[in-house]
């Protein structure tokens, strides 16, 4: 307890203003909302009475005076015309109908080819392929994009602000390319760094149509380059020696699988990852020794996570997640880096402002918390786009 308390006292070295964090979230939200409205609302629509082409933002048809709001009301949030160049020609209408049918057949053939239905919910919502921090078994559809980010901070002196972000792109409905923030805690200080990765759909059709209808599985692989970690703030090592400063290089490679089992309004998720951590050029200083070169280390750490989400209403989901993350500690004698595990518990809500924009609000606590005062409050924003839905 003494070592943990000594380490936790120094978590305030990166404490920042809560107002600054809220300002960042507000700026990111404004940017994403503006981009979403430009993507979803831009363009022209066809008047349902006279088929004249009018502005998407107009409330009345300029040709016949028909109110256009009723056309959008048919969809719970928005309604765009399927064809923006409608004419009175019967031949043109027949051609358009033929094109729509061909596109539908193409979508059906694509879904059959990959044997994997895209993760669409009712009302056109495309769910992000992640919980708060862990990936799910879902894969983005072809050319789909997910950009998400968030921050969590506490109000006690021992709380530490953390940031999470991810950008991923669908590759033919069979995989994703992504760049995300890693989740490793260095000497009681969370560190965010780029993690390049690839996610691939794992076929489950061999288990039968009933299982394939409910189960989605994805293989995950990601890695970072060499990074430097430096702290010049004194802390107590695990062997109770005070370390005045510490420097080392590190890199990580992670592989694992994630699975999602779906019911009508709920989904259950499980994930297991193996992370190969490498440390070199360990350099530290104590009161007894001026400068010491430590031992180069490598360690394979196993992380796991479980979670679920439940659709409370058409726009709101309740999420809960339990996961473990690598925590790097230090032993001054003989200058050795040791990898342990920290467990985090998160629950909250995901609310869709629009079919492509979702907001997260959650509470988070870890197994080193001494009480509710060490709880963190988190916020996040997700932008999910899928070109097929905007044809």
HELIX and SHEET records of a PDB file:
HELIX    1   1 UNK A    2  UNK A    9  1                                   8    
HELIX    2   2 UNK A   10  UNK A   14  5                                   5    
HELIX    3   3 UNK A   18  UNK A   41  1                                  24    
HELIX    4   4 UNK A   69  UNK A   73  1                                   5    
HELIX    5   5 UNK A   90  UNK A  114  1                                  25    
HELIX    6   6 UNK A  122  UNK A  124  5                                   3    
HELIX    7   7 UNK A  205  UNK A  207  5                                   3    
HELIX    8   8 UNK A  209  UNK A  214  1                                   6    
HELIX    9   9 UNK A  372  UNK A  374  5                                   3    
HELIX   10  10 UNK A  387  UNK A  390  5                                   4    
SHEET    1   A 2 UNK A  44  UNK A  46  0                                        
SHEET    2   A 2 UNK A  53  UNK A  55 -1                                        
SHEET    1   B14 UNK A 189  UNK A 191  0                                        
SHEET    2   B14 UNK A 184  UNK A 186 -1                                        
SHEET    3   B14 UNK A 316  UNK A 331  1                                        
SHEET    4   B14 UNK A 297  UNK A 313 -1                                        
SHEET    5   B14 UNK A 266  UNK A 286 -1                                        
SHEET    6   B14 UNK A 242  UNK A 262 -1                                        
SHEET    7   B14 UNK A 215  UNK A 223 -1                                        
SHEET    8   B14 UNK A 194  UNK A 202 -1                                        
SHEET    9   B14 UNK A 175  UNK A 181 -1                                        
SHEET   10   B14 UNK A 162  UNK A 171 -1                                        
SHEET   11   B14 UNK A 145  UNK A 153 -1                                        
SHEET   12   B14 UNK A 376  UNK A 385 -1                                        
SHEET   13   B14 UNK A 357  UNK A 366 -1                                        
SHEET   14   B14 UNK A 336  UNK A 354 -1                                        
SHEET    1   C 6 UNK A 189  UNK A 191  0                                        
SHEET    2   C 6 UNK A 184  UNK A 186 -1                                        
SHEET    3   C 6 UNK A 316  UNK A 331  1                                        
SHEET    4   C 6 UNK A 297  UNK A 313 -1                                        
SHEET    5   C 6 UNK A 266  UNK A 286 -1                                        
SHEET    6   C 6 UNK A 292  UNK A 293 -1                                        
SHEET    1   D 7 UNK A 189  UNK A 191  0                                        
SHEET    2   D 7 UNK A 184  UNK A 186 -1                                        
SHEET    3   D 7 UNK A 316  UNK A 331  1                                        
SHEET    4   D 7 UNK A 297  UNK A 313 -1                                        
SHEET    5   D 7 UNK A 266  UNK A 286 -1                                        
SHEET    6   D 7 UNK A 242  UNK A 262 -1                                        
SHEET    7   D 7 UNK A 227  UNK A 231 -1                                        
SHEET    1   E 7 UNK A 189  UNK A 191  0                                        
SHEET    2   E 7 UNK A 184  UNK A 186 -1                                        
SHEET    3   E 7 UNK A 316  UNK A 331  1                                        
SHEET    4   E 7 UNK A 297  UNK A 313 -1                                        
SHEET    5   E 7 UNK A 266  UNK A 286 -1                                        
SHEET    6   E 7 UNK A 242  UNK A 262 -1                                        
SHEET    7   E 7 UNK A 235  UNK A 236 -1                                        
END                                                                             
